[in-house]
Amino acid sequence: MTVRPEETQLFGWEATLFQAAQAISLPESLYTTITERYSTLEGILQAADDPVLRRAHVFPQGSIRLRTAIKPAPGAEGELATVDADAVVWLEHATDADHAHVLKAIAERFEEGRRVTAPIQPLRRGIRVVYSDENPGFHIDITPARNARFNTGKDGHGALQVPDRKAGWKASSPIAYCDWLDGISKMSLPVISMEAAMESIRKSVTAADASQEDMPAYGEYTDSNVLRAAIKLLKRHRDMWAMRHAKKDYRPISAVLTTLAGLAYEQMSHQSSALNVRKPIDVLLELVEIMPHFIQGHPSNWTVCNPVDAGENFAEKWNREDGHKYREAFDDWHRSAKAAFRLGLTEVGSVASLESFKEEMSKSFGTSKTLVERVLRDLPADWSIPGLAPGVTRSSLALSALSGSAVASRSPQSHVGPPDRLG
């Protein structure tokens, strides 16, 4: 059995995407800085005088807790140029409090106790503390919350309500949502890793009482889980797309992308079997393809609900007066994302133009050109290069350069030995 050039190209593209997911992840130094700033929130709340803030409990939520946070994209400006960290302040004594009073109390306490020069920014459901003196800058969005009716849980577990400046109290279940995604990411989805396949081929060839939860350890944040890698790449592509098309204000929010990706992964897992072994790249491509299948509803009533709390609709902006712009932006982005995630499996420019592939990769995922070069150096020299015609390898390009030939050989690598089962 011979390994087809298309098969080696598929593994090369897989390696490129997963290296890109690592490259766009937060570096340890920045993650440490965010963790240090997060750790100050408890101290600020311990000095609170307002009874509603007594025994407040702080915990991380969003991309930090989900372990899907990414660095700002190159050339990003404004909000896109900062890292978004989120925290919830669970309030044991806000059961009967007015939503406006809770928002006011949180804003005043952090304005008084802030340790940054930038003023506290009001948000629709909380406040934002901006750390603009860091590079890159980041902000922590702080959302107060209380238990929903009949929830007797402690420290933010179970169904919650968060104050909304326009709508009063709104449903939210941040811990349950993060637990759902974590559980989904660990579901049985038989895959053969690129590293295992490469090894196989090489063998054949060669408050006054406030409390606070810790942030996830950096090692946990940087795991190579397929679902989390997919979410990071989707968010980075979203940002690059928004900057190119000037659609920053209508770009799909991370909660929508994360939920749709999680639901797609969950369905794929339910439909998998021990006999249906996939490559991680196959999982990525199918996940991106079927994401829209999990959008429910119709115009003026679109829903992408929290899977563990139907009262929390992450697509609620799609139902506003200008909601059609959000839905249209999602559809435009998704078409672009499908093409971007297949970028390495199509011929981008001339057959020998590796530079054109690097340019397209950078445009889609904001990666440096050296990332592609690093990946190619680690792959066998007779594997097909992602983005070029199947059969074009580093060896054939080098031979072409030496011989002065304008076009590299496209002949299949008949000498490449068989791999183990690739799925």
Secondary structure, 3 states (H helix, E strand, C coil): CCCCHHHHHHHHHHHHHHHHHHHCECCHHHHHHHHHHHCCHHHHHHCCCCHHHCCCEEEEEHHHHHCCCECCCCCCCHHHHCEEEEEEEECCCCCCCCHHHHHHHHHHHHHHHCCCCCCCEEECCEEEEEECCCCCCEEEEEEEEEECCCCCCCCCCCCEEEEECCCEEEEECHHHHHHHHHHHHCCCCCECCHHHHHHHHHHHHCCCCCEECCCCCHHHHCCCCHHHHHHHHHHHHHHHHHHHHCCHHHCCCHHHHHHHHHHHHHHHHHCCCCCCCECHHHHHHHHHHHHHHHCEEECCEEECEECCEEEEECCHHHHCCCHHHHHHHHHHHHHHHHHHCCHHHCCCCCCCCHHHHHHHHHHHHCCCHHHHHHHHHHCCCCCECCCCCCCCEHHHHHHHHHHCCCCCCCCCCCCCCCCCCCC
